[in-house]
Amino acid sequence: MTAREPIADLVLESPPLAAPAEATPALSSLGDLSMTKPPRSLWTDAWRRFRKNKIALIGLGYLIFLIFVAIFAPLLATQNPVKADVATAGTLRQAAWVEHPNPLKTGEWAYPLGTDSIGRDVWSRLVYGTRVSLIVGFIPMLVILMIGVPFGLIAGYMGGRVDNLMMRITDVVYAFPALLLAIIMQISFGDTAFGQLLNGLVLLFISLSIVNWTGVARLVRGTSLSLKEKEFVEAARASGASHTRILSKHVFPNTLNAIVVAAAFVIPSAIIAEAVLSYLGVGLAPSVNPDSPFPTSWGQMILDGSKFWQAQLWMLLGPALAIALITLAFTFVGDGLRDALDPRQGK
Amino acid sequence: MIHFILNRILWLIPVVITVAAVTFFLMYRAPGGPWDREKPLPQVTVEQLNRKFHLDQPRWLNISGVQDQLDQGVDNPYTLGKTLVNTQFFNYLSNVFQGDLGPTYASRGSESVQQVIAKRFPVSLKLGVVAVLFAIVVGIPLGLIAALRQNSTIDYACMFTSTLGIAVPTFVSGLILLIFMSRFLHISPIRSPDDWQGPFSTAFILPGIVLGLGTTAYVTRLTRASVLEIKEQDYVRTARAKGLGASTVTRRHILRNALLPVITILGPAAADLITGSIIIETIFGAPGLGSTFVTSIGKRDYSTLVGITIFYALLIAIANLLVDISYGVLDPRIRTSR
């Protein structure tokens, strides 16, 4: 079934080649040998392979959906995520479809997933929590790449003593238990002015990336080490290109494949780490500002929910499922990217 | 080989020093102190406690002490050097290398951090053993079956399950399992502290399995990939051509060689299990080292936090070391190349 698709693509993209009867005369005259379609770059090739991977496409679709949820959170939320409904505070209103003898606890569609212990709408908090999860996945990923990629490129390209020293540093950093260090970072800076920037998001970005760049650095170093022996690098060096130029124009573009795949796996692990930190009570500071763009995170909701879930199931199940789905989607996309960008690894 | 092992063991020293220095730095610049209470302690008590825990010493380098001695005319470099490092950090570091992680602040010194570790770690270790056993007993057969029936329904089912296992954090799967068990099966997996005593307590089974889910998934994937590669090798064909039965070929020729790469993930798995145990112990109320770490956060028990972090860092480093060594010992190709 899948084998037929490339042919279908070909037909769509280049009608003249579709019918052999028309193609044959074209070959006889040299003038017609000009390009009939734009050259296929590595990335369009990869995209063609990625498109065939249904599970990866589902993952990508879900992530795009979440991005829209995050942007249009105010439209999707049924209530303000921070303002408490004083009337039902403490009664733990059930999800909308649940009938309860106590009319205050009976579900209502104004509160689709019920309310939490102080009367805040669980659904709206879940919707706003998407923002924190996405941003906490993407920004630490960027920080990790900004540290790890140059570090690995230089170590691998320079080789010798520089490489040895840089890799030793990586080894020591790698030995840190990442989560424990993140916890300690959060405790240490949590109450300072710096730790309060953007409700603690800035500190969180740093805590989540401070150790985790070593994986990317090692990966890039390995690739750059093997690339610098390649003929095209030698040719560039022979024609007098500087180290900076060789690194940026010849080595770096060829490590991009590996970097993209690694980045796809860094994001979910940062999302999980944020949830864990918040669950342990050292993540984001709980926001009481009703206009805050990042009022809560799924990890915080799990922390609240883990105390009350026996009375209000969705306080825990909602954020737990949300985290499970987002990490699953990123893993599907990551697997798809790996298969698409590195066909040799294959199945 | 000996040179390689010694080199790797010596490498643990800078690792411990760096981990100690960084955690020490971060903890001691943390706001508030171990003696913060709802009702502030009297100044005298705080001073006494600080003296008892050597918190009145200079933190990193005793420069003013050296200055004083120089003024008094001391010029013996050994005495001066000793004064310079007579500080909280260097005294702590030298104690760490003698196996003394200092007193816990929460107990006001009646219990040392290594005593806490000795008391709590066995619980975490048992959870870890259940997790690794589960990963091996379930992961290897699943990976083997999936690879032998490549592209069959069984294969796809195994691969999908292992993707789930890798993607969904133990943190979430543990919570969802907890909800499922008590909502639909009406069993409460949360046990009282007494249930965790004894070496074969059943309390360990469920949290141990949840802890091992991620590792199980990795083992399944790795076994599958490895078997797929090995089963195309010439020596497997030779074994079949000799007329050996399918089960003998699988056992003796495929599985034996395919298991080698699986060992490599036990190093990273150690780090995963330690991280996971912090969450799982908190969720299931297990009195292990991970939950001790979490309760110490709330108590601002900095010495315990620093001590446990150093202990875990050492544990992870040793796990990686053992994996490297065992790989060298088990694989003749690596053994001879060194």
Interface residues (C-beta under 8 A of the other chain):
Chain A: D171 V172 A175 F176 P177 A178 L179 L180 L181 I183 I184 M185 I187 S188 G190 D191 T192 P268 I272 A275 V276 Y279 L280 G281 V282 I302 S306 W309 Q310 L313 L316 L317 A320 L321 I323 A324 T327 L328 F330 T331 F332 D335
Chain B: W11 P14 V15 T18 V19 V22 T23 L26 M27 R29 A30 P31 G32 T163 L164 I166 A167 V168 P169 F171 V172 S173 L175 I176 I179 S182 R183 A271 I274 T275 I278 I279 T282 I283 F293 V294 I297 G298 L305 I308 T309 Y312 A313 I316 A317
